[in-house]
Amino acid sequence: MNRIYTQADWINRARAVLPAAGFGNFDASIVIARGDGSRVWDEDGNEYVDYLIGSGPMLLGHGHPEVMEAVLGQLPKGMTFFANNAKGIELAEAIVEAVPCCEQVRFVTSGGEADMYAIRIARAYTGKPKILKFEGGYHGMSAEAQMSLAPPREVNFPTAVPDSAGIPQGVADEMLIAPFNDLEAVASLLSEHKDVAAIIAEPLQRIIPAQPGFLQGLRDLCDKHGVLLIFDEIVTGFRLAYGGAQERYGVVPDICTLGKIIGGGFPLAALGASAEIMAHFDKAAVGAEKWLMQLGTLSGNPVAATAGLKTMEILRRPGQYERLRELGQTLMDMQAKALTEQGIAHRICGDPTLFDIYFSNVDPVDYRSARHSEPKINAVWNSTLRAHGVFKSPGKLYPSLALENDDLEMTRSAFKHAAHAVSEYPIAPT
């Protein structure tokens, strides 16, 4: 007779073979068994409305029947080739048609990989070494990206603080750090440092919106100083709008990175730019010294490309983004109502397609202002939500198009319970 393993059993098994008992992605105290539509179930059978959605890719929900049908149609034809394939080419065509800055794309497997190559191609194209990034901005796990993402101490700008062990000081020396939403600081740095290859930015930094004029101001400063502008659209691409933040905000970068949704739940990401910039991936076009080597075993994987193509086809249908925004706004309003009724100070921050709460009286505009007045309150909020069937990350809530009325009602009830729990916390803000 086969043993049935509980969640506790799986956690114990994980402790033996995984550092910190997990994959490094999410809370290791929960083990997900399956997902279907808007819901996920853990290994003990507990059911949740899913607002983590795989950290963003499952915008259509789990197991969307049209995506499943497309993937099952591809599997017998081959799972990977390490060679060009028609589905990958079709996906590249669809991305180029949708995303304003992309004349050509190159596929990779993860968003962090795409960001790494975006930085590298900016250096190759400009011949300059330095990269300017914003404190608190997340751009994957490369050495450059792991600078001042979540610095343990505040230092004077533009000093870079490594977030990880194993990064040489030489990497920090080539990074400039600025506060998000501060054009004056960026202008000063670009005037002082003439060897900046690129600015890399999330158009929506985590959940902090760019203030009016900030993104266009970056575009103008980059043009003035001969610096490339990179938009990290791993999260915002095909979420804020079909054409991403570029379409939503009307500001076109030189280079962008894409991931999550374009793989339809499978490992796939990309970077895109003009044909002139992307020529650095073509040795015959630029010569050996300016050529940027890039390859990956699963780059352009046909199963992932198939899932991405079908997901994008569905997102192009009329009303999809209007519905996503309507769902998101409903959830934002539910949160605000539950917290306001309890007299709890809060700021709902982000975009209806991606947002969360800061328990604070301060409007978040950058990393240093985007803080809870008491971090333990956020832990109470999130743990109570999970106890009442809402599955989300500690700092983000992703709506999906799979949500139905019963999901919203379950979530409304969870918000009320969580707000009550926060109101009873000994040092809850008022």
FENNORCOR-V99968 format. One line per field, one symbol per residue. phi: phi as a letter, one per 40 degrees, with the letter a starting at -180 (. if undefined). psi: psi as a letter, one per 30 degrees, with the letter a starting at -180 (. if undefined). burial: b if it has 16 or more other C-alpha atoms within 10 Angstrom, else e. A space follows every 10 residues. Layout:
phi->???
psi->???
burial->???
This chain:
phi->.ccccccccc ccccdcbbdf gacgcadccb bccabagcbb bcccgcbbcc bcfgghcccc gcgdcccccc ccccdcchca bfadaccccc cdccccccbd cccabbcbbb cccccdcccc ccccccgbcc bbbbdgcbbg bcccccbfca ccacbccbcc bccacgbcdd cdccbbbbcc gbccccdccc ccbcbccabb acdbcgbccc cdgcccccdc ccccbgbcbb bcbdcccgbc accgccccbg bbccbbbbaf ccbfhbcaaa baacccccdc cbdccbgccb cbcaaadbcg dccccccccc dccccccdgc cccccccccd cccccdcccc ccgccabcbh bdcaaabbca cbccbadccc bccadccccc dcccdccbgb baccbabbcb cccbdccccc cdcccccccc cccccdbccb
psi->kkkkkleeee eeeeeffkkg gaffeljggk jkelkjbgll klfggkkkkj gehghfehef lkhkeeeeee efeeeffkel fhlkleeeee eeeeeeeeke fjfllkkafl eeeeeeeeee feeeefglfk kklkkfkkha gleeehjhei kflklkkgkk jkfllgklfe eefgkkklkk gieeeeeeee eejghkelkk kkejjcgjkk lkfeeeeeee eeeeghkkkk jjgeefkgee legafeeefg kkleklklac effgfljkll klaleeefff fjefeflefg kjkklkegkg kfeeeeeeee eeeeffkkfe eeeeeeeeee eeeeeeeeee fghkklkkkb lffjlakkil gkkkfaeffi lkfjffeeee eeeeeefggk jllfgkjjll ffkleeeeee eeeeeeeeee eeffkehkl.
burial->eeeeeebeee beebeeeeee bbeeeeeeeb beeebebbbb bbbeeebbbb bbbbbbbbbb bbbbeebbeb beebeeeeeb eeeeeebbee bbebbbebbb bbbbbbbbbb bbbbbbbbbb bbbbbbebbb bbbbbbbbbb bebbbbbbbb beeeeeebbb bbbeeeeeee bbebbbbbbb bbbebbbebb eeeebbbbbb bbbbbbbbbb eeebbbbbbe bbeebebbbb bbbbbbbbbb bbbbbbbebe bbbbbbbbbb bbbbbbbbbb bbbbeebbbb beeeeeeeeb bbeeeeebbb bbbbbbbbbb bbeebeeeeb beebbebbbe bbebbbbbbe ebebbbbbbb bbbbbbbbbb eeebbbbeeb bbbeeebbee bbbbbbebbb bbbbebbbbb bbbeeebbee bbbbbbbbbb bbbeeeebbe
